[in-house]
Amino acid sequence: MGQGVHVQELPGIGKRFDIDLERPDQRVSVVVHAAGGRDVYVFTGHDSDPTAVLELTEEQARKVGAVLTGTFFDG
Amino acid sequence: MGQGVHVQELPGIGKRFDIDLERPDQRVSVVVHAAGGRDVYVFTGHDSDPTAVLELTEEQARKVGAVLTGTFFDG
Protein backbone atom coordinates (compact mmCIF):
# COMPACT_ATOMS: atom_id res chain seq x y z
CA MET A 1 0.00 0.00 0.00
CA GLY A 2 3.05 2.24 0.35
CA GLN A 3 3.20 2.82 -3.40
CA GLY A 4 2.38 6.27 -4.53
CA VAL A 5 2.60 7.89 -1.12
CA HIS A 6 5.57 10.06 -0.25
CA VAL A 7 6.07 10.58 3.48
CA GLN A 8 8.14 13.41 4.86
CA GLU A 9 8.94 14.20 8.50
CA LEU A 10 8.17 17.75 9.51
CA PRO A 11 10.27 18.25 12.63
CA GLY A 12 8.26 19.73 15.46
CA ILE A 13 5.04 19.53 13.45
CA GLY A 14 4.33 15.97 12.38
CA LYS A 15 4.33 14.19 9.02
CA ARG A 16 3.38 15.15 5.54
CA PHE A 17 1.90 12.57 3.16
CA ASP A 18 1.82 13.33 -0.55
CA ILE A 19 -0.56 10.93 -2.22
CA ASP A 20 -0.12 10.33 -5.92
CA LEU A 21 -3.51 9.80 -7.54
CA GLU A 22 -1.97 8.75 -10.86
CA ARG A 23 -3.50 11.69 -12.67
CA PRO A 24 -1.83 14.95 -13.57
CA ASP A 25 -4.92 16.90 -12.56
CA GLN A 26 -5.58 15.70 -9.03
CA ARG A 27 -3.39 15.32 -5.98
CA VAL A 28 -3.87 15.22 -2.22
CA SER A 29 -1.42 16.13 0.54
CA VAL A 30 -2.15 15.56 4.19
CA VAL A 31 -0.23 17.05 7.10
CA VAL A 32 -0.77 14.90 10.17
CA HIS A 33 0.07 17.01 13.18
CA ALA A 34 1.74 15.33 16.13
CA ALA A 35 -1.12 16.74 18.24
CA GLY A 36 -3.66 14.85 16.11
CA GLY A 37 -5.13 17.41 13.72
CA ARG A 38 -4.94 16.87 9.97
CA ASP A 39 -4.71 19.50 7.29
CA VAL A 40 -5.88 18.23 3.92
CA TYR A 41 -4.73 19.97 0.76
CA VAL A 42 -6.65 19.09 -2.38
CA PHE A 43 -5.16 20.03 -5.74
CA THR A 44 -7.24 19.76 -8.87
CA GLY A 45 -6.38 21.07 -12.27
CA HIS A 46 -2.77 22.08 -12.78
CA ASP A 47 -2.58 24.86 -10.23
CA SER A 48 0.27 24.68 -7.74
CA ASP A 49 -1.94 26.32 -5.10
CA PRO A 50 -4.42 24.02 -3.37
CA THR A 51 -7.97 24.15 -4.72
CA ALA A 52 -9.38 23.39 -1.28
CA VAL A 53 -7.94 23.12 2.22
CA LEU A 54 -9.64 21.29 5.08
CA GLU A 55 -8.63 21.59 8.72
CA LEU A 56 -9.80 18.44 10.46
CA THR A 57 -9.62 17.26 14.02
CA GLU A 58 -8.36 13.72 14.49
CA GLU A 59 -11.94 12.51 15.01
CA GLN A 60 -13.22 14.22 11.88
CA ALA A 61 -10.32 12.83 9.85
CA ARG A 62 -11.11 9.33 11.09
CA LYS A 63 -14.73 9.79 10.05
CA VAL A 64 -13.82 10.91 6.53
CA GLY A 65 -11.17 8.18 6.35
CA ALA A 66 -13.66 5.50 7.36
CA VAL A 67 -16.05 6.56 4.60
CA LEU A 68 -13.21 6.50 2.07
CA THR A 69 -11.88 3.11 3.13
CA GLY A 70 -15.39 1.66 3.21
CA THR A 71 -15.28 0.87 6.93
CA PHE A 72 -17.85 3.42 8.02
CA PHE A 73 -20.90 2.02 9.73
CA ASP A 74 -23.79 3.90 11.23
CA GLY A 75 -23.26 4.18 14.95
CA MET B 1 -18.92 7.04 15.06
CA GLY B 2 -22.17 7.43 13.15
CA GLN B 3 -22.70 10.93 14.52
CA GLY B 4 -22.45 13.68 12.02
CA VAL B 5 -22.63 11.46 8.94
CA HIS B 6 -25.78 11.34 6.88
CA VAL B 7 -26.04 8.32 4.63
CA GLN B 8 -28.37 8.19 1.67
CA GLU B 9 -28.96 5.31 -0.74
CA LEU B 10 -28.61 6.26 -4.39
CA PRO B 11 -30.50 3.52 -6.20
CA GLY B 12 -28.49 2.05 -9.04
CA ILE B 13 -25.45 4.14 -8.12
CA GLY B 14 -24.34 3.43 -4.58
CA LYS B 15 -24.37 5.49 -1.37
CA ARG B 16 -23.84 9.09 -0.55
CA PHE B 17 -22.22 10.11 2.74
CA ASP B 18 -22.54 13.69 3.91
CA ILE B 19 -20.00 14.32 6.62
CA ASP B 20 -20.64 17.17 9.01
CA LEU B 21 -17.36 18.78 10.00
CA GLU B 22 -18.99 20.92 12.68
CA ARG B 23 -18.04 24.12 10.93
CA PRO B 24 -20.20 26.25 8.68
CA ASP B 25 -17.35 26.73 6.24
CA GLN B 26 -16.24 23.18 5.48
CA ARG B 27 -18.09 20.06 4.47
CA VAL B 28 -17.30 16.83 2.65
CA SER B 29 -19.63 14.55 0.70
CA VAL B 30 -18.53 11.21 -0.68
CA VAL B 31 -20.40 9.16 -3.25
CA VAL B 32 -19.34 5.53 -2.96
CA HIS B 33 -20.21 3.82 -6.21
CA ALA B 34 -21.38 0.24 -6.08
CA ALA B 35 -18.60 -0.52 -8.57
CA GLY B 36 -16.00 0.76 -6.10
CA GLY B 37 -15.09 4.27 -7.22
CA ARG B 38 -15.51 7.22 -4.89
CA ASP B 39 -16.30 10.79 -5.82
CA VAL B 40 -15.24 13.24 -3.15
CA TYR B 41 -16.87 16.67 -3.01
CA VAL B 42 -15.11 19.22 -0.84
CA PHE B 43 -16.98 22.38 0.14
CA THR B 44 -15.12 25.25 1.76
CA GLY B 45 -16.44 28.71 2.39
CA HIS B 46 -20.16 29.13 2.05
CA ASP B 47 -20.53 28.24 -1.61
CA SER B 48 -23.12 25.60 -2.46
CA ASP B 49 -20.95 24.42 -5.36
CA PRO B 50 -18.05 22.16 -4.42
CA THR B 51 -14.67 23.86 -4.16
CA ALA B 52 -12.91 20.71 -5.31
CA VAL B 53 -14.01 17.35 -6.69
CA LEU B 54 -11.85 14.23 -6.68
CA GLU B 55 -12.60 11.09 -8.65
CA LEU B 56 -10.89 8.22 -6.88
CA THR B 57 -10.61 4.54 -7.59
CA GLU B 58 -11.34 2.26 -4.67
CA GLU B 59 -7.61 1.71 -4.17
CA GLN B 60 -6.82 5.43 -4.20
CA ALA B 61 -9.66 6.12 -1.77
CA ARG B 62 -8.30 3.46 0.58
CA LYS B 63 -4.88 5.08 0.42
CA VAL B 64 -6.20 8.55 1.26
CA GLY B 65 -8.46 7.03 3.92
CA ALA B 66 -5.56 5.19 5.54
CA VAL B 67 -3.57 8.41 5.79
CA LEU B 68 -6.55 10.19 7.33
CA THR B 69 -7.32 7.47 9.85
CA GLY B 70 -3.65 7.17 10.78
CA THR B 71 -3.35 3.56 9.64
CA PHE B 72 -1.08 4.18 6.69
CA PHE B 73 2.26 2.42 6.80
CA ASP B 74 4.98 2.44 4.21
CA GLY B 75 4.72 -0.71 2.15
N, CA and C atoms of all chains as a GROMACS GRO file, in nm:
protein
  450
    1MET      N    1   0.082  -0.120   0.000
    1MET     CA    2   0.000   0.000   0.000
    1MET      C    3   0.086   0.126   0.000
    2GLY      N    4   0.219   0.107   0.027
    2GLY     CA    5   0.305   0.224   0.035
    2GLY      C    6   0.328   0.293  -0.098
    3GLN      N    7   0.299   0.225  -0.208
    3GLN     CA    8   0.320   0.282  -0.340
    3GLN      C    9   0.241   0.409  -0.360
    4GLY      N   10   0.310   0.507  -0.417
    4GLY     CA   11   0.238   0.627  -0.453
    4GLY      C   12   0.213   0.723  -0.338
    5VAL      N   13   0.272   0.695  -0.223
    5VAL     CA   14   0.260   0.789  -0.112
    5VAL      C   15   0.400   0.829  -0.066
    6HIS      N   16   0.427   0.957  -0.067
    6HIS     CA   17   0.558   1.006  -0.025
    6HIS      C   18   0.542   1.067   0.114
    7VAL      N   19   0.619   1.014   0.209
    7VAL     CA   20   0.607   1.058   0.348
    7VAL      C   21   0.730   1.141   0.386
    8GLN      N   22   0.706   1.253   0.448
    8GLN     CA   23   0.814   1.341   0.486
    8GLN      C   24   0.795   1.383   0.632
    9GLU      N   25   0.902   1.373   0.711
    9GLU     CA   26   0.894   1.420   0.850
    9GLU      C   27   0.898   1.572   0.851
   10LEU      N   28   0.814   1.631   0.931
   10LEU     CA   29   0.817   1.775   0.951
   10LEU      C   30   0.853   1.799   1.097
   11PRO      N   31   0.982   1.818   1.123
   11PRO     CA   32   1.027   1.825   1.263
   11PRO      C   33   0.948   1.928   1.344
   12GLY      N   34   0.901   1.884   1.458
   12GLY     CA   35   0.826   1.973   1.546
   12GLY      C   36   0.680   1.990   1.507
   13ILE      N   37   0.642   1.938   1.390
   13ILE     CA   38   0.504   1.953   1.344
   13ILE      C   39   0.435   1.818   1.334
   14GLY      N   40   0.493   1.729   1.256
   14GLY     CA   41   0.433   1.597   1.238
   14GLY      C   42   0.485   1.533   1.111
   15LYS      N   43   0.394   1.486   1.026
   15LYS     CA   44   0.433   1.419   0.902
   15LYS      C   45   0.349   1.469   0.788
   16ARG      N   46   0.411   1.476   0.673
   16ARG     CA   47   0.338   1.515   0.554
   16ARG      C   48   0.332   1.396   0.459
   17PHE      N   49   0.213   1.367   0.410
   17PHE     CA   50   0.190   1.257   0.316
   17PHE      C   51   0.145   1.315   0.183
   18ASP      N   52   0.223   1.291   0.079
   18ASP     CA   53   0.182   1.332  -0.055
   18ASP      C   54   0.133   1.208  -0.127
   19ILE      N   55   0.007   1.213  -0.164
   19ILE     CA   56  -0.056   1.094  -0.222
   19ILE      C   57  -0.072   1.112  -0.372
   20ASP      N   58  -0.005   1.027  -0.446
   20ASP     CA   59  -0.012   1.033  -0.592
   20ASP      C   60  -0.140   0.964  -0.637
   21LEU      N   61  -0.224   1.038  -0.708
   21LEU     CA   62  -0.351   0.980  -0.754
   21LEU      C   63  -0.343   0.941  -0.901
   22GLU      N   64  -0.220   0.928  -0.951
   22GLU     CA   65  -0.197   0.875  -1.086
   22GLU      C   66  -0.267   0.955  -1.196
   23ARG      N   67  -0.292   1.081  -1.166
   23ARG     CA   68  -0.350   1.169  -1.267
   23ARG      C   69  -0.280   1.303  -1.254
   24PRO      N   70  -0.254   1.367  -1.367
   24PRO     CA   71  -0.183   1.495  -1.357
   24PRO      C   72  -0.270   1.605  -1.297
   25ASP      N   73  -0.402   1.583  -1.296
   25ASP     CA   74  -0.492   1.690  -1.256
   25ASP      C   75  -0.555   1.673  -1.118
   26GLN      N   76  -0.509   1.576  -1.040
   26GLN     CA   77  -0.558   1.570  -0.903
   26GLN      C   78  -0.454   1.509  -0.810
   27ARG      N   79  -0.443   1.570  -0.694
   27ARG     CA   80  -0.339   1.532  -0.598
   27ARG      C   81  -0.389   1.571  -0.459
   28VAL      N   82  -0.349   1.492  -0.359
   28VAL     CA   83  -0.387   1.522  -0.222
   28VAL      C   84  -0.263   1.516  -0.133
   29SER      N   85  -0.246   1.616  -0.048
   29SER     CA   86  -0.142   1.614   0.054
   29SER      C   87  -0.209   1.626   0.190
   30VAL      N   88  -0.159   1.548   0.284
   30VAL     CA   89  -0.215   1.556   0.419
   30VAL      C   90  -0.102   1.582   0.517
   31VAL      N   91  -0.118   1.683   0.601
   31VAL     CA   92  -0.023   1.705   0.710
   31VAL      C   93  -0.088   1.652   0.837
   32VAL      N   94  -0.027   1.548   0.893
   32VAL     CA   95  -0.077   1.490   1.017
   32VAL      C   96   0.004   1.552   1.131
   33HIS      N   97  -0.061   1.635   1.208
   33HIS     CA   98   0.007   1.701   1.318
   33HIS      C   99   0.030   1.603   1.433
   34ALA      N  100   0.142   1.620   1.499
   34ALA     CA  101   0.174   1.533   1.613
   34ALA      C  102   0.061   1.540   1.717
   35ALA      N  103  -0.004   1.656   1.727
   35ALA     CA  104  -0.112   1.674   1.824
   35ALA      C  105  -0.243   1.609   1.779
   36GLY      N  106  -0.248   1.558   1.655
   36GLY     CA  107  -0.366   1.486   1.611
   36GLY      C  108  -0.439   1.546   1.492
   37GLY      N  109  -0.439   1.678   1.481
   37GLY     CA  110  -0.512   1.741   1.372
   37GLY      C  111  -0.454   1.706   1.236
   38ARG      N  112  -0.538   1.714   1.134
   38ARG     CA  113  -0.494   1.687   0.997
   38ARG      C  114  -0.535   1.802   0.906
   39ASP      N  115  -0.440   1.852   0.832
   39ASP     CA  116  -0.471   1.950   0.729
   39ASP      C  117  -0.469   1.877   0.596
   40VAL      N  118  -0.576   1.891   0.521
   40VAL     CA  119  -0.588   1.823   0.392
   40VAL      C  120  -0.582   1.927   0.281
   41TYR      N  121  -0.488   1.908   0.190
   41TYR     CA  122  -0.473   1.998   0.076
   41TYR      C  123  -0.514   1.922  -0.050
   42VAL      N  124  -0.616   1.974  -0.117
   42VAL     CA  125  -0.665   1.909  -0.238
   42VAL      C  126  -0.625   1.995  -0.358
   43PHE      N  127  -0.556   1.933  -0.452
   43PHE     CA  128  -0.516   2.003  -0.574
   43PHE      C  129  -0.591   1.942  -0.691
   44THR      N  130  -0.663   2.023  -0.763
   44THR     CA  131  -0.724   1.976  -0.887
   44THR      C  132  -0.682   2.071  -0.997
   45GLY      N  133  -0.691   2.026  -1.119
   45GLY     CA  134  -0.638   2.107  -1.227
   45GLY      C  135  -0.487   2.109  -1.218
   46HIS      N  136  -0.423   2.207  -1.274
   46HIS     CA  137  -0.277   2.208  -1.278
   46HIS      C  138  -0.219   2.320  -1.194
   47ASP      N  139  -0.302   2.376  -1.107
   47ASP     CA  140  -0.258   2.486  -1.023
   47ASP      C  141  -0.164   2.434  -0.914
   48SER      N  142  -0.062   2.512  -0.882
   48SER     CA  143   0.027   2.468  -0.774
   48SER      C  144  -0.027   2.510  -0.637
   49ASP      N  145  -0.128   2.598  -0.636
   49ASP     CA  146  -0.194   2.632  -0.510
   49ASP      C  147  -0.308   2.534  -0.487
   50PRO      N  148  -0.334   2.497  -0.361
   50PRO     CA  149  -0.442   2.402  -0.337
   50PRO      C  150  -0.578   2.461  -0.377
   51THR      N  151  -0.661   2.375  -0.434
   51THR     CA  152  -0.797   2.415  -0.472
   51THR      C  153  -0.884   2.427  -0.348
   52ALA      N  154  -0.861   2.338  -0.253
   52ALA     CA  155  -0.938   2.339  -0.128
   52ALA      C  156  -0.848   2.292  -0.014
   53VAL      N  157  -0.869   2.351   0.102
   53VAL     CA  158  -0.794   2.312   0.222
   53VAL      C  159  -0.894   2.281   0.332
   54LEU      N  160  -0.877   2.166   0.396
   54LEU     CA  161  -0.964   2.130   0.508
   54LEU      C  162  -0.879   2.119   0.634
   55GLU      N  163  -0.929   2.174   0.742
   55GLU     CA  164  -0.863   2.158   0.872
   55GLU      C  165  -0.949   2.066   0.956
   56LEU      N  166  -0.899   1.945   0.977
   56LEU     CA  167  -0.980   1.844   1.046
   56LEU      C  168  -0.920   1.810   1.182
   57THR      N  169  -1.008   1.784   1.277
   57THR     CA  170  -0.962   1.726   1.402
   57THR      C  171  -0.933   1.578   1.373
   58GLU      N  172  -0.866   1.513   1.468
   58GLU     CA  173  -0.836   1.372   1.450
   58GLU      C  174  -0.966   1.292   1.431
   59GLU      N  175  -1.068   1.324   1.509
   59GLU     CA  176  -1.194   1.251   1.501
   59GLU      C  177  -1.263   1.272   1.366
   60GLN      N  178  -1.261   1.394   1.318
   60GLN     CA  179  -1.322   1.422   1.188
   60GLN      C  180  -1.247   1.350   1.077
   61ALA      N  181  -1.114   1.350   1.087
   61ALA     CA  182  -1.032   1.283   0.985
   61ALA      C  183  -1.060   1.133   0.984
   62ARG      N  184  -1.080   1.077   1.102
   62ARG     CA  185  -1.112   0.933   1.109
   62ARG      C  186  -1.246   0.903   1.044
   63LYS      N  187  -1.340   0.996   1.062
   63LYS     CA  188  -1.473   0.979   1.005
   63LYS      C  189  -1.465   0.981   0.852
   64VAL      N  190  -1.398   1.082   0.797
   64VAL     CA  191  -1.382   1.091   0.653
   64VAL      C  192  -1.304   0.970   0.602
   65GLY      N  193  -1.199   0.933   0.674
   65GLY     CA  194  -1.117   0.818   0.635
   65GLY      C  195  -1.196   0.689   0.632
   66ALA      N  196  -1.285   0.672   0.729
   66ALA     CA  197  -1.366   0.550   0.736
   66ALA      C  198  -1.461   0.542   0.617
   67VAL      N  199  -1.517   0.656   0.578
   67VAL     CA  200  -1.605   0.656   0.460
   67VAL      C  201  -1.523   0.619   0.337
   68LEU      N  202  -1.403   0.676   0.325
   68LEU     CA  203  -1.321   0.650   0.207
   68LEU      C  204  -1.273   0.505   0.200
   69THR      N  205  -1.238   0.448   0.314
   69THR     CA  206  -1.188   0.311   0.313
   69THR      C  207  -1.301   0.210   0.308
   70GLY      N  208  -1.425   0.258   0.326
   70GLY     CA  209  -1.539   0.166   0.321
   70GLY      C  210  -1.563   0.096   0.452
   71THR      N  211  -1.510   0.151   0.562
   71THR     CA  212  -1.528   0.087   0.693
   71THR      C  213  -1.621   0.168   0.783
   72PHE      N  214  -1.692   0.263   0.721
   72PHE     CA  215  -1.785   0.342   0.802
   72PHE      C  216  -1.914   0.266   0.821
   73PHE      N  217  -1.959   0.260   0.946
   73PHE     CA  218  -2.090   0.202   0.973
   73PHE      C  219  -2.168   0.298   1.062
   74ASP      N  220  -2.296   0.303   1.042
   74ASP     CA  221  -2.379   0.390   1.123
   74ASP      C  222  -2.366   0.348   1.269
   75GLY      N  223  -2.347   0.449   1.354
   75GLY     CA  224  -2.326   0.418   1.495
   75GLY      C  225  -2.456   0.406   1.570
   76MET      N  226  -1.959   0.635   1.616
   76MET     CA  227  -1.892   0.704   1.506
   76MET      C  228  -1.992   0.754   1.404
   77GLY      N  229  -2.119   0.704   1.414
   77GLY     CA  230  -2.217   0.743   1.315
   77GLY      C  231  -2.261   0.889   1.324
   78GLN      N  232  -2.230   0.953   1.434
   78GLN     CA  233  -2.270   1.093   1.452
   78GLN      C  234  -2.211   1.182   1.345
   79GLY      N  235  -2.297   1.268   1.294
   79GLY     CA  236  -2.245   1.368   1.202
   79GLY      C  237  -2.224   1.318   1.061
   80VAL      N  238  -2.271   1.196   1.032
   80VAL     CA  239  -2.262   1.146   0.894
   80VAL      C  240  -2.402   1.107   0.850
   81HIS      N  241  -2.446   1.166   0.741
   81HIS     CA  242  -2.578   1.134   0.688
   81HIS      C  243  -2.559   1.045   0.566
   82VAL      N  244  -2.620   0.929   0.571
   82VAL     CA  245  -2.604   0.831   0.463
   82VAL      C  246  -2.734   0.822   0.383
   83GLN      N  247  -2.719   0.823   0.254
   83GLN     CA  248  -2.837   0.818   0.167
   83GLN      C  249  -2.812   0.714   0.057
   84GLU      N  250  -2.908   0.628   0.036
   84GLU     CA  251  -2.896   0.530  -0.074
   84GLU      C  252  -2.920   0.602  -0.206
   85LEU      N  253  -2.839   0.574  -0.304
   85LEU     CA  254  -2.860   0.626  -0.439
   85LEU      C  255  -2.887   0.506  -0.529
   86PRO      N  256  -3.015   0.475  -0.547
   86PRO     CA  257  -3.050   0.352  -0.620
   86PRO      C  258  -2.979   0.342  -0.755
   87GLY      N  259  -2.918   0.228  -0.778
   87GLY     CA  260  -2.849   0.205  -0.904
   87GLY      C  261  -2.710   0.267  -0.911
   88ILE      N  262  -2.676   0.348  -0.811
   88ILE     CA  263  -2.545   0.414  -0.812
   88ILE      C  264  -2.459   0.366  -0.696
   89GLY      N  265  -2.512   0.382  -0.576
   89GLY     CA  266  -2.434   0.343  -0.458
   89GLY      C  267  -2.487   0.416  -0.336
   90LYS      N  268  -2.397   0.479  -0.259
   90LYS     CA  269  -2.437   0.549  -0.137
   90LYS      C  270  -2.369   0.684  -0.131
   91ARG      N  271  -2.442   0.777  -0.075
   91ARG     CA  272  -2.384   0.909  -0.055
   91ARG      C  273  -2.369   0.936   0.094
   92PHE      N  274  -2.251   0.979   0.134
   92PHE     CA  275  -2.222   1.011   0.274
   92PHE      C  276  -2.196   1.160   0.285
   93ASP      N  277  -2.278   1.228   0.363
   93ASP     CA  278  -2.254   1.369   0.391
   93ASP      C  279  -2.194   1.379   0.531
   94ILE      N  280  -2.073   1.431   0.536
   94ILE     CA  281  -2.000   1.432   0.662
   94ILE      C  282  -1.997   1.574   0.719
   95ASP      N  283  -2.060   1.588   0.835
   95ASP     CA  284  -2.064   1.718   0.901
   95ASP      C  285  -1.932   1.741   0.973
   96LEU      N  286  -1.865   1.849   0.937
   96LEU     CA  287  -1.736   1.878   1.000
   96LEU      C  288  -1.749   1.985   1.108
   97GLU      N  289  -1.874   2.005   1.153
   97GLU     CA  290  -1.899   2.092   1.268
   97GLU      C  291  -1.849   2.235   1.248
   98ARG      N  292  -1.841   2.274   1.123
   98ARG     CA  293  -1.804   2.412   1.093
   98ARG      C  294  -1.889   2.457   0.976
   99PRO      N  295  -1.934   2.581   0.978
   99PRO     CA  296  -2.020   2.625   0.868
   99PRO      C  297  -1.944   2.636   0.737
  100ASP      N  298  -1.813   2.643   0.744
  100ASP     CA  299  -1.735   2.673   0.624
  100ASP      C  300  -1.660   2.555   0.566
  101GLN      N  301  -1.686   2.433   0.614
  101GLN     CA  302  -1.624   2.318   0.548
  101GLN      C  303  -1.711   2.194   0.564
  102ARG      N  304  -1.720   2.122   0.454
  102ARG     CA  305  -1.809   2.006   0.447
  102ARG      C  306  -1.755   1.912   0.341
  103VAL      N  307  -1.776   1.783   0.362
  103VAL     CA  308  -1.730   1.683   0.265
  103VAL      C  309  -1.845   1.587   0.237
  104SER      N  310  -1.869   1.559   0.109
  104SER     CA  311  -1.963   1.456   0.070
  104SER      C  312  -1.888   1.353  -0.014
  105VAL      N  313  -1.918   1.227   0.009
  105VAL     CA  314  -1.853   1.121  -0.068
  105VAL      C  315  -1.961   1.033  -0.130
  106VAL      N  316  -1.953   1.012  -0.260
  106VAL     CA  317  -2.040   0.916  -0.325
  106VAL      C  318  -1.958   0.789  -0.347
  107VAL      N  319  -2.001   0.682  -0.281
  107VAL     CA  320  -1.934   0.553  -0.296
  107VAL      C  321  -2.013   0.474  -0.400
  108HIS      N  322  -1.953   0.455  -0.515
  108HIS     CA  323  -2.022   0.382  -0.621
  108HIS      C  324  -2.020   0.233  -0.591
  109ALA      N  325  -2.129   0.168  -0.629
  109ALA     CA  326  -2.138   0.024  -0.608
  109ALA      C  327  -2.021  -0.047  -0.674
  110ALA      N  328  -1.972   0.009  -0.785
  110ALA     CA  329  -1.860  -0.052  -0.857
  110ALA      C  330  -1.725  -0.026  -0.789
  111GLY      N  331  -1.723   0.057  -0.685
  111GLY     CA  332  -1.600   0.076  -0.610
  111GLY      C  333  -1.546   0.218  -0.608
  112GLY      N  334  -1.564   0.291  -0.716
  112GLY     CA  335  -1.509   0.427  -0.722
  112GLY      C  336  -1.573   0.520  -0.620
  113ARG      N  337  -1.499   0.622  -0.583
  113ARG     CA  338  -1.551   0.722  -0.489
  113ARG      C  339  -1.532   0.861  -0.547
  114ASP      N  340  -1.639   0.938  -0.546
  114ASP     CA  341  -1.630   1.079  -0.582
  114ASP      C  342  -1.632   1.158  -0.453
  115VAL      N  343  -1.534   1.244  -0.437
  115VAL     CA  344  -1.524   1.324  -0.315
  115VAL      C  345  -1.552   1.470  -0.349
  116TYR      N  346  -1.650   1.528  -0.281
  116TYR     CA  347  -1.687   1.668  -0.301
  116TYR      C  348  -1.646   1.745  -0.177
  117VAL      N  349  -1.558   1.841  -0.196
  117VAL     CA  350  -1.511   1.922  -0.084
  117VAL      C  351  -1.572   2.061  -0.096
  118PHE      N  352  -1.639   2.104   0.010
  118PHE     CA  353  -1.698   2.238   0.014
  118PHE      C  354  -1.624   2.320   0.118
  119THR      N  355  -1.569   2.433   0.078
  119THR     CA  356  -1.512   2.525   0.176
  119THR      C  357  -1.577   2.661   0.151
  120GLY      N  358  -1.571   2.745   0.250
  120GLY     CA  359  -1.644   2.871   0.239
  120GLY      C  360  -1.792   2.843   0.244
  121HIS      N  361  -1.872   2.930   0.191
  121HIS     CA  362  -2.016   2.913   0.205
  121HIS      C  363  -2.083   2.886   0.070
  122ASP      N  364  -2.002   2.849  -0.027
  122ASP     CA  365  -2.053   2.824  -0.161
  122ASP      C  366  -2.130   2.691  -0.162
  123SER      N  367  -2.239   2.686  -0.237
  123SER     CA  368  -2.312   2.560  -0.246
  123SER      C  369  -2.252   2.469  -0.354
  124ASP      N  370  -2.167   2.524  -0.439
  124ASP     CA  371  -2.095   2.442  -0.536
  124ASP      C  372  -1.967   2.390  -0.470
  125PRO      N  373  -1.927   2.267  -0.504
  125PRO     CA  374  -1.805   2.216  -0.442
  125PRO      C  375  -1.682   2.297  -0.485
  126THR      N  376  -1.593   2.316  -0.390
  126THR     CA  377  -1.467   2.386  -0.416
  126THR      C  378  -1.373   2.296  -0.495
  127ALA      N  379  -1.376   2.168  -0.462
  127ALA     CA  380  -1.291   2.071  -0.531
  127ALA      C  381  -1.364   1.938  -0.540
  128VAL      N  382  -1.342   1.868  -0.649
  128VAL     CA  383  -1.401   1.735  -0.669
  128VAL      C  384  -1.288   1.640  -0.705
  129LEU      N  385  -1.284   1.526  -0.637
  129LEU     CA  386  -1.185   1.423  -0.668
  129LEU      C  387  -1.257   1.298  -0.714
  130GLU      N  388  -1.208   1.238  -0.820
  130GLU     CA  389  -1.260   1.109  -0.865
  130GLU      C  390  -1.156   1.004  -0.833
  131LEU      N  391  -1.187   0.920  -0.734
  131LEU     CA  392  -1.089   0.822  -0.688
  131LEU      C  393  -1.132   0.680  -0.721
  132THR      N  394  -1.033   0.597  -0.752
  132THR     CA  395  -1.061   0.454  -0.760
  132THR      C  396  -1.073   0.403  -0.616
  133GLU      N  397  -1.123   0.283  -0.601
  133GLU     CA  398  -1.134   0.226  -0.467
  133GLU      C  399  -0.998   0.221  -0.399
  134GLU      N  400  -0.895   0.183  -0.474
  134GLU     CA  401  -0.761   0.172  -0.417
  134GLU      C  402  -0.707   0.308  -0.373
  135GLN      N  403  -0.728   0.409  -0.456
  135GLN     CA  404  -0.682   0.543  -0.420
  135GLN      C  405  -0.756   0.595  -0.297
  136ALA      N  406  -0.887   0.568  -0.292
  136ALA     CA  407  -0.966   0.612  -0.177
  136ALA      C  408  -0.918   0.544  -0.049
  137ARG      N  409  -0.880   0.418  -0.059
  137ARG     CA  410  -0.830   0.346   0.058
  137ARG      C  411  -0.698   0.406   0.106
  138LYS      N  412  -0.617   0.448   0.010
  138LYS     CA  413  -0.488   0.508   0.042
  138LYS      C  414  -0.508   0.640   0.118
  139VAL      N  415  -0.593   0.726   0.061
  139VAL     CA  416  -0.620   0.855   0.126
  139VAL      C  417  -0.685   0.830   0.262
  140GLY      N  418  -0.778   0.735   0.266
  140GLY     CA  419  -0.846   0.703   0.392
  140GLY      C  420  -0.750   0.653   0.498
  141ALA      N  421  -0.653   0.572   0.458
  141ALA     CA  422  -0.556   0.519   0.554
  141ALA      C  423  -0.470   0.631   0.613
  142VAL      N  424  -0.434   0.727   0.528
  142VAL     CA  425  -0.357   0.841   0.579
  142VAL      C  426  -0.442   0.919   0.680
  143LEU      N  427  -0.568   0.941   0.646
  143LEU     CA  428  -0.656   1.019   0.733
  143LEU      C  429  -0.684   0.950   0.867
  144THR      N  430  -0.702   0.818   0.862
  144THR     CA  431  -0.732   0.747   0.985
  144THR      C  432  -0.606   0.718   1.066
  145GLY      N  433  -0.491   0.740   1.005
  145GLY     CA  434  -0.365   0.717   1.078
  145GLY      C  435  -0.321   0.573   1.072
  146THR      N  436  -0.373   0.497   0.975
  146THR     CA  437  -0.335   0.356   0.964
  146THR      C  438  -0.248   0.330   0.842
  147PHE      N  439  -0.194   0.438   0.784
  147PHE     CA  440  -0.108   0.418   0.669
  147PHE      C  441   0.033   0.382   0.714
  148PHE      N  442   0.087   0.277   0.654
  148PHE     CA  443   0.226   0.242   0.680
  148PHE      C  444   0.297   0.223   0.548
  149ASP      N  445   0.422   0.260   0.544
  149ASP     CA  446   0.498   0.244   0.421
  149ASP      C  447   0.504   0.097   0.385
  150GLY      N  448   0.476   0.068   0.259
  150GLY     CA  449   0.472  -0.071   0.215
  150GLY      C  450   0.607  -0.120   0.171
   0.00000   0.00000   0.00000
